[in-house]
Amino acid sequence: MSNPFVYSVVSSRIHPRMTHLYAQHGLSEKVFSSTRKAMNLIKKEKPEYLVADFLYGYSNNYAGVNISNLDVMLMALQRYSPDTKVIIIAEKHEIEYVPHLDTIIPLHGILQHPVAEADLAKLL
């Protein structure tokens, strides 16, 4: 049986690289450079955790329907892997918007950049 795994959806250059921490917790990491790539795999396998960067949609083409870069992926997660624990990482000036994602899927944790390893470890 393979290790449970964590999806890291990296949308920011300051996304924490915590491969060693995940390994300490018996998790294999799969890194994605876009939400679309993660969504495609979510349909086939269920991650234990999803750790993703939050980018608030200040202006988008969805007439205010979408909150961020993560909405569509979280909807797919809700459908295909609702038990995945979702950890969102956001910049200080955007963190107030993150709880709105809780209307899509329950959030396991919200962390602010820069992320301390100990803070992430508490959520694993």
Residue pairs with C-beta under 8 A, 6 or more apart in sequence:
2 28
3 26
3 27
3 28
4 26
4 27
4 28
4 47
4 48
5 27
5 28
5 29
5 30
5 45
5 47
5 48
5 49
6 22
6 27
6 28
6 29
6 30
6 47
6 48
6 49
6 50
6 51
7 29
7 30
7 32
7 38
7 41
7 42
7 47
7 49
7 50
7 51
7 52
8 15
8 18
8 29
8 30
8 31
8 32
8 51
8 52
9 32
9 34
9 35
9 38
9 50
9 51
9 52
9 53
9 70
9 73
10 31
10 32
10 33
10 53
11 34
11 35
11 52
11 53
11 55
11 69
12 53
12 55
12 89
12 113
14 113
14 114
15 53
15 89
16 89
16 114
16 115
16 117
16 120
18 29
18 51
18 115
18 117
18 120
19 29
21 117
21 120
21 121
21 124
22 28
22 29
22 124
23 29
25 121
25 124
27 48
27 49
27 124
30 41
30 47
32 38
32 41
35 52
35 69
35 70
35 72
35 73
36 73
38 50
38 52
38 73
39 72
39 73
39 76
42 73
42 76
42 77
42 80
42 81
43 76
43 80
46 80
46 81
46 83
46 84
47 81
47 84
48 84
48 85
49 84
49 85
49 86
49 87
49 108
49 124
50 77
50 84
50 85
50 86
50 87
51 87
51 89
51 120
52 70
52 73
52 86
52 87
52 88
52 89
53 69
53 89
53 90
54 68
54 69
54 70
54 88
54 89
54 90
54 91
54 94
54 95
54 97
54 98
54 101
55 68
55 69
55 70
55 94
56 67
56 68
56 90
56 94
56 97
57 66
57 67
57 68
57 69
60 66
66 72
67 97
67 100
67 101
68 97
68 101
70 88
70 101
71 101
71 104
74 86
74 101
74 104
74 105
75 104
75 105
77 84
77 86
77 105
78 104
78 105
82 105
85 108
85 109
85 123
86 101
86 105
86 106
86 107
86 108
86 109
87 107
87 108
87 109
87 110
87 111
87 120
87 123
88 98
88 101
88 107
88 109
88 110
88 111
89 110
89 111
89 112
89 113
89 115
90 97
90 98
90 110
90 111
90 112
90 113
91 112
91 113
92 112
92 113
95 110
95 112
98 107
98 110
99 107
99 110
101 107
108 123
109 123
111 119
111 120
111 123
